Structures are given as C-alpha cells and as structure tokens.
Amino acid sequence: MSGSPLPKRNLPRVHVVKITPEIPEESLSSYRRCYMGISLDNPVFRGKSLEGLLRWATERFEHCLVVTGDYLRRHNEYILNGSDDVTAAAAALAAGDAFIESAREVFATAPAGKVEVVRWQDCLAFKEYNTSRGQLDRLFADNPAFREALRQDAKAFVKRQLRNGRELATREDEAVAISCRYLLEEIAVFSALSENGWPVELYPGAELHVLVEAAKGTFGQLPEGLKTRVNVQLQCGGIESQ
C-alpha cells in the first residue's frame, strides 16, 4: 500500500503496555520491521483506532506487515456456528474481504512503502510454517506443561464467548479442542513470520499465556522463530481489545 502520510487528525493515543520478552521500548525501532495481526471481530481494528495503530507503527518502524486473520477465523465458525469446512472457509474469507474493503482508505493513506497487507493463507504458504507447526504439534502431544498452557488460553477464549452472550454450536470440550487447533496454527504462523524477518508483533491486547511462558524458556525446545520473537502489547485509547 502506498500514498501520502497519514493526515494529522485527532486519533486515539497509542502506548506500550508491555513488551515480551522484556526489552527497552526505545530499542524497538532497531528491528526496523514489525507485523500487526488483525482479529476481524475486534473493534479496535476499525476506523480511527486502526489509523492510530498504523500511525504508531509507521512512526517507529520502516515497514509494517498487516496480517489479516481471515482464514484463521474458520475455527471460530466451527465453534460458534457449527459450520462445515467449506462454509467456514467461505465465511472467514468473506470477513477478510469486508475488512480490507472497509479499511481501504486508511491503508491507502499510509506512508509510501511502509504498510503491506497480506491474507492468512499467504502466511500458511511459508515453508517455515509447516516446520514450526510440526514442532508445535509434537510439543503439544509430548509436553504436558505446554499442552496445559495452550489449553488455558483455549479455555479462556471459550469462556469469553459465553460471558459475552455467544452460544456455542459445539460441546464446550469440543470448542476447547478446536480453539487449541486455532492457537497451534496461529503460533506456527507467528514463528514463520519471525523467521522471515518479521520478529516484532504489535497487538492491542494481552499476549497469550502460552507465549509468555515460552518467552521465559518454560518449554525447552521451541520452533526457531519463537526464540527471537518480540510481542509488543499496545493500548489504543480507551478501547478494550477482545
């Protein structure tokens, strides 16, 4: 995406809440490149808040990769709508199309050459994704601490849906199992992005518990990209991330 710099407007304030693993905030720009994963149902990735996040990123990094989490969303279609594979994939990709169209003006006014938008399936095509996913699947099968940490994040997602009044289309234990598959796919993509020169993730919400523990060295052998990955938890105005 290219265009003139984002216009000076009254945008929500963006600030760093936490960096994992802990490094000085002023050292972030030395990484030069960052990525921002887009959760399509999260209101923070709309309008002025999205514009504010992109401004923050492009003022500190030379290049920001915007990763649209559309195809990943098919797992949620299984959990919340009971969709089959074909229907879930179609709904997820349609949501991605809608997001990109709605954000087109914001992306078009980003500083020239600084923002690139990709789809989730682009990331699944990285050869490093398959390697990382295989390692994570084995870790999930063989390492009880990793499995429990991942399940903790999966259970938190399911409970959050119920707390927000969403009905599950599957049994709760099945929803947790599907959410675990979602997380394994997501974390493998994070690792692949890191290996491909995108080690810094910007996200307006808390880091996954399993990745906080991974950064502490809790689980021993991890995919290579996770060893060099940095997560930057941001807060955008008063909007709570979902």
C-alpha positions in Angstrom: 0.0 0.0 0.0 1.3 3.5 -0.7 0.2 7.1 -0.5 0.8 10.3 1.3 1.5 10.2 5.1 -1.5 9.7 7.3 -3.1 13.1 7.9 -2.7 14.7 11.2 -6.0 14.0 12.9 -7.4 13.7 16.4 -6.5 10.0 16.8 -6.7 7.8 19.9 -3.5 7.8 21.9 -1.5 4.6 21.5 1.1 3.5 24.1 3.1 0.4 25.0 1.7 -1.6 27.9 4.2 -4.5 28.0 7.0 -6.0 25.9 7.6 -9.8 26.0 10.4 -10.7 26.5 11.2 -7.5 28.4 13.4 -5.1 26.4 13.6 -1.3 26.5 10.9 0.4 24.4 13.5 2.6 22.7 15.2 -0.4 21.3 12.2 -1.5 19.2 13.0 0.7 16.2 16.3 -1.2 15.8 14.2 -4.2 14.5 13.1 -2.0 11.5 10.1 -4.3 10.6 7.0 -5.3 12.5 3.7 -7.0 11.9 0.2 -6.5 13.2 -2.2 -9.4 13.3 -5.8 -8.4 12.6 -8.5 -10.1 14.6 -11.5 -9.4 12.4 -14.1 -9.3 15.2 -12.1 -6.9 17.3 -13.5 -3.3 17.2 -10.0 -1.8 17.8 -9.2 -2.6 14.2 -11.7 -0.2 12.8 -11.7 3.5 11.9 -9.7 5.9 13.9 -8.3 3.3 16.2 -6.8 1.3 13.3 -5.5 4.6 11.9 -3.9 5.4 15.2 -2.3 2.0 15.5 -0.9 2.3 11.9 0.5 5.8 12.7 2.2 4.5 15.8 3.7 1.6 13.8 4.9 3.6 10.8 6.5 6.3 13.0 8.7 3.7 14.7 9.3 1.0 12.0 10.4 1.1 8.4 7.8 -1.4 7.3 4.7 -2.8 8.9 3.1 -6.0 7.6 -0.7 -6.1 8.3 -1.7 -9.8 8.6 -5.4 -10.3 8.1 -6.5 -13.2 10.2 -9.3 -14.2 7.9 -8.8 -17.9 7.0 -7.8 -18.5 10.7 -11.2 -17.4 11.6 -12.7 -20.5 10.2 -12.1 -22.2 13.5 -14.4 -19.8 15.2 -17.0 -20.6 12.6 -16.9 -24.2 13.7 -17.2 -23.3 17.3 -19.9 -20.6 17.1 -21.9 -21.6 14.0 -21.3 -25.3 13.6 -20.2 -24.7 10.0 -18.6 -27.4 7.8 -15.2 -26.9 6.3 -16.4 -25.3 3.1 -18.9 -23.0 4.7 -16.5 -22.0 7.5 -13.7 -21.2 5.0 -16.1 -19.1 2.8 -17.4 -17.1 5.7 -13.9 -16.5 7.0 -12.6 -15.3 3.6 -15.7 -13.1 3.1 -15.0 -11.5 6.5 -11.4 -10.8 5.3 -12.7 -9.2 2.1 -15.1 -7.0 4.1 -12.3 -5.9 6.4 -9.9 -5.0 3.6 -12.6 -3.0 1.8 -13.7 -1.1 4.9 -10.0 -0.2 5.8 -9.0 0.6 2.2 -9.0 4.4 2.8 -6.8 4.1 5.9 -4.3 1.8 4.1 -4.2 4.0 1.0 -3.1 7.0 3.0 -0.3 5.2 4.9 3.2 6.4 4.2 4.5 5.2 0.8 6.1 1.7 1.0 5.6 1.4 4.8 2.5 -0.8 5.0 1.8 -4.1 3.3 -1.4 -6.1 3.7 -1.4 -9.9 3.4 -4.0 -12.6 4.0 -3.7 -15.5 6.4 -3.3 -18.1 3.6 -0.2 -16.2 2.4 1.4 -16.9 5.8 0.4 -20.6 5.7 2.3 -20.9 2.4 5.7 -20.2 4.2 7.8 -23.3 4.2 8.7 -22.4 7.8 5.0 -22.7 8.8 4.9 -26.4 8.2 8.2 -27.0 10.1 7.0 -24.9 13.0 3.6 -26.5 13.1 5.1 -29.9 13.1 7.3 -29.0 16.1 4.3 -27.4 18.0 2.1 -30.4 17.4 4.8 -32.7 18.8 5.3 -30.4 21.7 1.5 -30.4 22.4 1.4 -34.2 22.3 4.6 -34.8 24.4 5.0 -31.8 26.8 2.3 -31.6 29.5 3.3 -28.1 30.6 3.0 -26.7 27.0 -0.3 -28.6 26.5 -1.8 -27.2 29.7 -0.7 -23.6 29.0 -2.2 -23.8 25.5 -5.4 -25.3 26.8 -5.6 -22.5 29.4 -5.7 -19.9 26.6 -8.2 -22.0 24.7 -10.5 -22.3 27.7 -10.2 -18.5 28.3 -11.4 -17.9 24.7 -14.4 -20.2 25.1 -15.3 -18.7 28.5 -15.1 -15.2 27.0 -17.6 -16.1 24.3 -20.0 -17.4 26.8 -19.5 -14.4 29.1 -20.3 -12.1 26.1 -23.5 -13.9 25.5 -22.4 -16.0 22.5 -23.9 -19.6 22.2 -21.6 -22.4 21.3 -22.6 -24.7 18.4 -20.5 -27.5 19.8 -20.0 -29.0 23.2 -17.7 -26.9 25.4 -14.9 -29.6 25.5 -15.0 -29.8 21.7 -14.9 -26.0 21.5 -11.7 -26.0 23.6 -10.2 -28.7 21.3 -10.9 -26.6 18.2 -9.6 -23.5 19.9 -6.3 -25.4 20.6 -6.0 -26.1 16.9 -6.6 -22.4 16.2 -3.8 -21.5 18.6 -1.3 -24.0 17.2 -1.9 -22.7 13.7 -1.6 -19.1 14.9 1.6 -19.6 16.9 3.2 -21.5 14.0 2.4 -18.5 11.7 4.0 -16.2 14.3 7.1 -18.3 14.3 7.2 -18.4 10.5 6.8 -14.6 10.3 9.7 -14.2 12.7 11.9 -16.5 10.6 11.0 -14.5 7.5 12.3 -11.2 9.0 9.2 -10.1 11.0 10.2 -10.7 14.6 8.1 -7.9 16.2 4.4 -8.4 16.7 2.3 -5.3 17.6 -1.1 -6.2 19.1 -3.6 -4.1 21.1 -4.2 -6.7 23.7 -2.5 -9.1 26.1 0.0 -11.7 24.9 -1.2 -15.4 25.1 -0.3 -17.1 28.4 1.4 -19.9 26.5 3.7 -17.4 24.7 4.6 -15.6 27.9 5.7 -18.9 29.3 7.6 -19.7 26.1 9.5 -16.5 26.4 10.6 -17.5 29.9 12.0 -20.7 28.5 9.4 -22.9 30.3 9.0 -25.5 27.5 12.5 -26.1 26.3 12.7 -26.8 22.6 10.6 -24.4 20.5 10.4 -23.5 16.8 13.3 -21.3 15.8 11.1 -18.2 15.1 9.6 -18.2 18.6 13.1 -17.8 20.2 13.7 -14.4 18.5 10.1 -13.1 18.5 9.1 -10.0 20.4 5.5 -9.2 21.4 4.5 -5.5 22.0 1.2 -5.2 23.8 -0.4 -1.8 22.9 -3.3 0.1 24.3 -5.3 2.3 21.9 -7.3 5.0 23.5 -9.9 3.5 25.8 -10.9 0.6 23.6 -10.6 -2.7 25.2 -9.3 -5.5 22.9 -11.4 -8.6 22.6 
